[in-house]
Amino acid sequence: MSEPIKSGSKCTRCGKARVVIGTREETVNNTKVLYTESGCSDKECQDKVDHQLTQEKEKRENIKKEQEKREEQRRANSKKKVAANAARKKK
């Protein structure tokens, strides 16, 4: 088995060399873009980083959902106030 390709950067968590996990090429607006995914050479460290990133992503998604709920509630309350004001003006 060949040795993994080192990416030239160090893991921010443990300081070990990062390795290239995969690459893909994509065309964006007639320009070829090469994406390179890299990870820590220490499997346990990378698993911890992946777990932390998953938790952060879930947290951001939950915050966004809560924000959307508050916005919907604000809009509903605003419509109720407008309707109440309109009813008062008719009297």
C-alpha atoms as an extended CHARMM CRD file, in Angstrom:
* protein
*
        91  EXT
         1         1  MET       CA              0.0000000000        0.0000000000        0.0000000000  PROA      1               0.0000000000
         2         2  SER       CA              1.3570000000        3.4350000000       -0.9060000000  PROA      2               0.0000000000
         3         3  GLU       CA              1.9530000000        6.1730000000        1.6260000000  PROA      3               0.0000000000
         4         4  PRO       CA             -0.7560000000        8.8700000000        1.7970000000  PROA      4               0.0000000000
         5         5  ILE       CA             -0.0280000000       12.1960000000        0.1290000000  PROA      5               0.0000000000
         6         6  LYS       CA              0.7430000000       14.9330000000        2.6700000000  PROA      6               0.0000000000
         7         7  SER       CA             -1.0760000000       18.1930000000        2.1000000000  PROA      7               0.0000000000
         8         8  GLY       CA              1.6510000000       20.4670000000        3.4430000000  PROA      8               0.0000000000
         9         9  SER       CA             -0.3720000000       21.7840000000        6.3680000000  PROA      9               0.0000000000
        10        10  LYS       CA             -0.6480000000       20.7360000000        9.9960000000  PROA      10              0.0000000000
        11        11  CYS       CA             -3.6820000000       19.6750000000       12.0010000000  PROA      11              0.0000000000
        12        12  THR       CA             -4.9790000000       22.5750000000       14.0670000000  PROA      12              0.0000000000
        13        13  ARG       CA             -5.9050000000       20.2020000000       16.8740000000  PROA      13              0.0000000000
        14        14  CYS       CA             -2.8260000000       17.9960000000       17.3220000000  PROA      14              0.0000000000
        15        15  GLY       CA             -0.1630000000       19.5190000000       15.0410000000  PROA      15              0.0000000000
        16        16  LYS       CA              0.4720000000       16.3520000000       12.9960000000  PROA      16              0.0000000000
        17        17  ALA       CA              0.7600000000       16.4980000000        9.2140000000  PROA      17              0.0000000000
        18        18  ARG       CA             -2.5020000000       16.5180000000        7.2790000000  PROA      18              0.0000000000
        19        19  VAL       CA             -3.0270000000       14.1100000000        4.3790000000  PROA      19              0.0000000000
        20        20  VAL       CA             -5.0840000000       14.3890000000        1.2020000000  PROA      20              0.0000000000
        21        21  ILE       CA             -8.3010000000       12.4020000000        1.5410000000  PROA      21              0.0000000000
        22        22  GLY       CA             -9.7020000000       13.1380000000       -1.8880000000  PROA      22              0.0000000000
        23        23  THR       CA             -9.8890000000       15.5570000000       -4.7790000000  PROA      23              0.0000000000
        24        24  ARG       CA            -12.5390000000       16.4770000000       -7.3030000000  PROA      24              0.0000000000
        25        25  GLU       CA            -12.7160000000       18.8080000000      -10.2540000000  PROA      25              0.0000000000
        26        26  GLU       CA            -15.6740000000       20.9900000000      -11.1270000000  PROA      26              0.0000000000
        27        27  THR       CA            -16.3580000000       23.5570000000      -13.8160000000  PROA      27              0.0000000000
        28        28  VAL       CA            -17.7610000000       26.8650000000      -12.5580000000  PROA      28              0.0000000000
        29        29  ASN       CA            -18.4880000000       29.6270000000      -15.0730000000  PROA      29              0.0000000000
        30        30  ASN       CA            -16.1500000000       28.0570000000      -17.6630000000  PROA      30              0.0000000000
        31        31  THR       CA            -13.3630000000       27.8030000000      -15.0890000000  PROA      31              0.0000000000
        32        32  LYS       CA            -12.0620000000       24.5020000000      -13.7860000000  PROA      32              0.0000000000
        33        33  VAL       CA            -11.9020000000       24.3820000000       -9.9900000000  PROA      33              0.0000000000
        34        34  LEU       CA             -9.9830000000       21.6720000000       -8.1370000000  PROA      34              0.0000000000
        35        35  TYR       CA            -11.2590000000       20.8340000000       -4.6530000000  PROA      35              0.0000000000
        36        36  THR       CA             -8.8990000000       19.0030000000       -2.3090000000  PROA      36              0.0000000000
        37        37  GLU       CA            -10.1690000000       17.5000000000        0.9300000000  PROA      37              0.0000000000
        38        38  SER       CA             -7.5710000000       16.9030000000        3.5980000000  PROA      38              0.0000000000
        39        39  GLY       CA             -7.6510000000       15.4650000000        7.0950000000  PROA      39              0.0000000000
        40        40  CYS       CA             -5.4270000000       14.6710000000       10.0380000000  PROA      40              0.0000000000
        41        41  SER       CA             -3.1070000000       11.7070000000        9.6110000000  PROA      41              0.0000000000
        42        42  ASP       CA             -4.1670000000       10.5420000000       13.0990000000  PROA      42              0.0000000000
        43        43  LYS       CA             -7.4870000000        8.6920000000       12.6670000000  PROA      43              0.0000000000
        44        44  GLU       CA             -8.6130000000        9.2710000000       16.2740000000  PROA      44              0.0000000000
        45        45  CYS       CA             -7.9030000000       12.9940000000       16.0330000000  PROA      45              0.0000000000
        46        46  GLN       CA             -9.7980000000       13.2650000000       12.7290000000  PROA      46              0.0000000000
        47        47  ASP       CA            -12.7670000000       11.3960000000       14.2400000000  PROA      47              0.0000000000
        48        48  LYS       CA            -12.8570000000       13.9170000000       17.1040000000  PROA      48              0.0000000000
        49        49  VAL       CA            -12.6570000000       16.8270000000       14.6540000000  PROA      49              0.0000000000
        50        50  ASP       CA            -15.4520000000       15.3330000000       12.5290000000  PROA      50              0.0000000000
        51        51  HSD       CA            -17.5990000000       14.8590000000       15.6420000000  PROA      51              0.0000000000
        52        52  GLN       CA            -16.9880000000       18.4620000000       16.7220000000  PROA      52              0.0000000000
        53        53  LEU       CA            -17.8280000000       19.7860000000       13.2460000000  PROA      53              0.0000000000
        54        54  THR       CA            -21.0410000000       17.7390000000       13.2020000000  PROA      54              0.0000000000
        55        55  GLN       CA            -22.0680000000       19.1770000000       16.5700000000  PROA      55              0.0000000000
        56        56  GLU       CA            -21.3430000000       22.7320000000       15.3890000000  PROA      56              0.0000000000
        57        57  LYS       CA            -23.3470000000       22.1640000000       12.2000000000  PROA      57              0.0000000000
        58        58  GLU       CA            -26.3220000000       20.8310000000       14.1820000000  PROA      58              0.0000000000
        59        59  LYS       CA            -26.1000000000       23.8040000000       16.5340000000  PROA      59              0.0000000000
        60        60  ARG       CA            -26.1440000000       26.2680000000       13.6010000000  PROA      60              0.0000000000
        61        61  GLU       CA            -29.1190000000       24.4480000000       12.0390000000  PROA      61              0.0000000000
        62        62  ASN       CA            -31.0350000000       24.5720000000       15.3320000000  PROA      62              0.0000000000
        63        63  ILE       CA            -30.3010000000       28.2750000000       15.7150000000  PROA      63              0.0000000000
        64        64  LYS       CA            -31.5620000000       28.9000000000       12.1730000000  PROA      64              0.0000000000
        65        65  LYS       CA            -34.7770000000       26.9260000000       12.8140000000  PROA      65              0.0000000000
        66        66  GLU       CA            -35.4200000000       28.8400000000       16.0430000000  PROA      66              0.0000000000
        67        67  GLN       CA            -34.8060000000       32.1340000000       14.2480000000  PROA      67              0.0000000000
        68        68  GLU       CA            -37.2930000000       31.1720000000       11.5170000000  PROA      68              0.0000000000
        69        69  LYS       CA            -39.8970000000       30.2380000000       14.1670000000  PROA      69              0.0000000000
        70        70  ARG       CA            -39.4400000000       33.5940000000       15.9020000000  PROA      70              0.0000000000
        71        71  GLU       CA            -39.7710000000       35.4030000000       12.5670000000  PROA      71              0.0000000000
        72        72  GLU       CA            -43.0060000000       33.5420000000       11.7540000000  PROA      72              0.0000000000
        73        73  GLN       CA            -44.3780000000       34.3700000000       15.2140000000  PROA      73              0.0000000000
        74        74  ARG       CA            -43.4150000000       38.0320000000       14.7740000000  PROA      74              0.0000000000
        75        75  ARG       CA            -45.2090000000       38.1670000000       11.4240000000  PROA      75              0.0000000000
        76        76  ALA       CA            -48.3100000000       36.5030000000       12.8750000000  PROA      76              0.0000000000
        77        77  ASN       CA            -48.3600000000       38.9600000000       15.7820000000  PROA      77              0.0000000000
        78        78  SER       CA            -47.8980000000       41.8670000000       13.4080000000  PROA      78              0.0000000000
        79        79  LYS       CA            -50.8880000000       40.7450000000       11.2980000000  PROA      79              0.0000000000
        80        80  LYS       CA            -53.0160000000       40.4610000000       14.4470000000  PROA      80              0.0000000000
        81        81  LYS       CA            -52.0920000000       43.9960000000       15.4930000000  PROA      81              0.0000000000
        82        82  VAL       CA            -52.9020000000       45.3770000000       12.0430000000  PROA      82              0.0000000000
        83        83  ALA       CA            -56.2740000000       43.6200000000       12.0680000000  PROA      83              0.0000000000
        84        84  ALA       CA            -57.0350000000       44.8850000000       15.5960000000  PROA      84              0.0000000000
        85        85  ASN       CA            -56.1200000000       48.4540000000       14.6330000000  PROA      85              0.0000000000
        86        86  ALA       CA            -58.2960000000       48.2520000000       11.5320000000  PROA      86              0.0000000000
        87        87  ALA       CA            -61.2330000000       46.9700000000       13.6060000000  PROA      87              0.0000000000
        88        88  ARG       CA            -60.8270000000       49.8340000000       16.1120000000  PROA      88              0.0000000000
        89        89  LYS       CA            -60.7700000000       52.4310000000       13.3260000000  PROA      89              0.0000000000
        90        90  LYS       CA            -64.0810000000       51.1110000000       11.9090000000  PROA      90              0.0000000000
        91        91  LYS       CA            -65.8630000000       51.7460000000       15.2320000000  PROA      91              0.0000000000
